[in-house]
Amino acid sequence: MTAIHDLIEDWIKMRSTLQQQIKLLESGGIGVRSNALGTESTIGRIKKCIDELNSLLKEHASADRP
């Protein structure tokens, strides 16, 4: 495996984890009320992280192809 392939796999895992965290926050599944102070800003920050990971994946996807 190449280093870029390993990075891409890690970014995909991170994105998946962040998406799961958003679902938990939105549903209140982690004991945080959906309208709790800061929850919306936390979700917004996580979404920015996901957007950044998507940008990295898009930028480097061609390097991972054989």
N, C-alpha and C positions, 0 to 999 in steps of 0.2 A: 504494500500500500504506500501511496505517496503521502507526503506531509500535507499537501493541500486537501487530499481526500479525507484524511483524519480531521482536519479543521472543519471541513464541510459537514462531516458526520456530527461533530461536536456542536456546531451551530444549529443543526437541525434538531438535535436533542434539547438544546437550550430553548429554542423557539417553542418546542412542544411543551416543555416544562412551564414556560411563561404563559402559554395559552391555557394550560390547566389551572394555573394560579389565578388567572383572570376569571375563569369560570367559577372557581371556588369563592372568590371575593364577591362576584356578582350574585351568587346564589346564597351567600351567607353561610356556606358550608364549613367555614373554619372558625365559626363562633364570632365573626365580625358582622355586625348589622350592616346591611347594604347601604344605609344612609349614614353610617358612622362618619364622624369628622375625619377627613383625610382619605377615605376609601376611594372616592372618585379621582382624587389627584394621584393616588397610588396606581390605580388602574390606568390612568393616562400615561404615567411614567413607564409602566410595564409595556403598554402599547408602543411607546416610542422605542423601547428596546427591541421589540419584535420587528418594528419597521427597519431598524438598523441592521438586524440580523438578515432580514429579507434583502436589503440592499447588498450586504456582503455576499449572500448566496447568489444573487443575480450577477454580481460583478465577477465572481470567481467560479461560477458553474462551468464555464467553457474550459477552464484549466483542469477540471476533474474528468473531462471526457477523454477516452482513449484516442 
